[in-house]
Amino acid sequence: MWLLPRTHFSSSSSSSSSGSLCRALAIFSFLLFALALLATPTAASRGDRLPEFKDCVQDCKERNCLYEKTPLPLHLRLLLWNCPSECDYACQRSVTVSRVVDGQSIEQFHGKWPFKRLWGVQEPFSVLFSILNGYVHYVGLKSLKRELPRSYPLYRYYRLFGIFGMFCWLWSTIFHMRDFVFTERMDYFSAGANVLYGLYLAPIRIFRLYRPTYARILRIWGMVCIAAYAAHVYYLLGVRWDYAYNMAANVVIGSITNILWTYWSIRHYTRLKSFWAAWPGLIVMWLIMAMSLELLDFPPVAGALDAHSLWHAATILPGMWWYKYVATFFPPPSLPYALPFATLPLSLHYVLRCRVHVRPC
């Protein structure tokens, strides 16, 4: 990447393109919402089949839910807890405590660890870290609007990246607050869309597909990504809801994206020997290490902090780093991908100005 001062660009308005992005996201959200309504329940976990758990739930429902229903506090009812679900939660905690005292392993129930809820929130730490991740994208969108000129050809792509990120972490927050079939589907679909958009964006930036010369290639690439996402959703809803497949699909897409950005970082760091050129590759390394937390699952510490929540925590700083990168270093659209050596002094001068804090970086 080669750098020039931001004054190289004009600051024309992009309200029409912004409105188009918002309308597109609204349509996309509605389609995901409709698709998630078609979801069906999934199979039980090992903890669900424990005799002591089944007996506990049945006894609790008979005593509290059939005849004289035990009223629930308002904050639980606001989060859609009812008598049967309250029995289910109470029995999960009771059985788990008993197994720990007896030296037995902690089991999952309904595909999740038996967390200690907070004010009715099922997974407090995952909710907290999801909110923080969403806030990173919100602040990042504001920084893009403040730092990048509207005429910059990648502006709308970066902005849409932030919108997809906010959408993804919104549903992650909702899902971890209350785990229903619908909220689970929305969490998976929005996460898949976010990961696939990352792959869509990478070649556009790395190979400069946003240039008019590549307009046809860009259209084809966009259609390929949309078709891939549609096929992914169709398989999960119309063929089989497969957790292993969903995880594998996201890992493959994310790995391809990471390879592209690693290639970009190595190529440009080799040329410029500037630390900023390695930023995308370093962000990729961080995310790969963070992903290991998701793959190396373990029961929650103190009934609250598990590998999944730590993974969400580990993605906060890379998000901040990414927006710092795209809002600070960007190429002028009029220059080709490979510039003559004569432009190198100008680029180095720009970097040096950043390093001595003549201008914000």
Beta strands, then each sheet from edge to edge (+ up, - down):
end
